Amino acid sequence: MTMQSEVTGSGPLRTVLLSTGALLLVVAVVVSPKDAFDASIQGLDIWWKIIFPAMLPFLMLSQMLTAFGFTHALGVLLGPLMQRWFRLPGKAGLAIAVGMCGGFPAGADTVSRLAQDQQITAKQAGIVAAAAHFANPLMIILVIGAAFLHQPAAGYFLLIVHWVSGWIATMIGVRLLPVKSKSTRIAISSADLQSNKVASDPKKLTAASHAASLKKRSLWSQMMLAARDAQERDGRGFGKLLGDTVSQAVQTLMMTGGYMIVFAVFVRLLTLYITPGTSVAFWPSLLELHLGTYHLSQSPLTPVLLMSLLAAVLGWGGLCSHLQVSAVLKAAGLATTSMLYFAGIRLLHALGAFLISLLLWLPFRRYSSEVWATFQTTSGNSLAPFLTKQSLVGMNTADIIEAVWSGFPAACIGLALLLTIMISLSGLTFWFNRRFSR
């Protein structure tokens, strides 16, 4: 869907509202050019120093793993876990793992790859995109925990709460969906029709029996067959694949940077003209994650309330990230009518993270101070210049990029560990299903 078709296809009221809002935004920029310029510089500073170097590797890796057939093989392993607890196809497991370790919109980008490769349906893509929407772990640990709060242990606490509450919100949100719908009945009836056609055609009958025999093979054989079929369907060489992944990942990050700069200006103007008496962290927390967490961390709040609100803002993600996911899915040809469901999952995520942080921050703070002090004395402090900064504005770009890339091996190890845990849980689920189904 192009921009022209989207605008012409919208209703007249929506067109008037969007046009009026754009006109008011232009007027506000003309009236306050210095504030708009400073806000755009702040958004550009955050994107270039943190978002771009932290997300580029994960975007490239997710696309290459899909092309090499890793997602197909992983889908065989994660099938029991995804189907039992999340009611999703097994191939959605990689999208969730990439979202947890790469942040948005890496998860949505992986979802679009899965949908384009016909591994998941368009309706499942909206659900998986909501399940795979997480903040970048390097941003939570390095930026929020170390740079904003001067407590690296707080960053790890927020990361664990962010992941756990996201899984809980997904499991609740999936179960709130209607089990039977009109589209589901149409899909079932069409599947029955296809089965009748297969039964009447001897060639299709043999193909169906061959597919059924494949399911009886060992798990390793199913994984290898799925990966080989995916590589044959892709057909690109390594050089062509590397060039495509670089260009597509940079294009996605350019879109992310544009959203951040525009929303930084929008937030500054809203604070100046719409709600001048409210807290400076209100609009950033609602609209843009990185600006919201920074302004919130500078607020004079109690530690328990501050950590709970930070966890809630991370769970919500900001309207800017929602629009990024919508743009990624629409670029892949997927309908965005499920964005209301996406926002509902985000609200559940924010509420769950707020409650978990409210209950667990005091015990965590009590028992983590001694552990973190011991860790600091036994490990190197190569990030000391980075950890002493209070704001992203004015940081040395070289130090930040070095800090982010120095954490890339740990992030890859974390991704591998996360996949190992998910595969182990899937194996236990498969074992329980077989044992109690007899």
MONOR-V432995 format. One line per field, one symbol per residue. ss: DSSP state (h for helix, s for strand, l for the rest). Layout:
ss=???
//
This chain:
ss=llhhhhhhhllhhhhhhhhhhhhhhhhhhhhlhhhhhhhhhhhhhhhhhhhhhhhhhhhhhhhhhhhllhhhhhhhhhhhhhhhhhlllllhhhhhhhhhhhlllhhhhhhhhhhhlllllhhhhhhhhhhlllllhhhhhhhhhhhhlllhhhhhhhhhhhhhhhhhhhhhhhhhlllllhhhhhhhhhhhhhhhhhhhlhhhhhhhhhhhhhhlllhhhhhhhhhhhhhhhhlllhhhhhhhhhhhhhhhhhhhhhhhhhhhhhhhhhhhhhllllllhhhhhhhlhhhhhhhhhlllllhhhhhhhhhhhhhhlhhhhhhhhhhhhhhlllllllhhhhhhhhhhhhhhhhhhhhhhhhhhhhhhhhhhhhhhhhlllllhhhhlllllllllhhhhhhhhhhlhhhhhhhhhhhhhhhhhhhhhhhhhhhhhhl
//
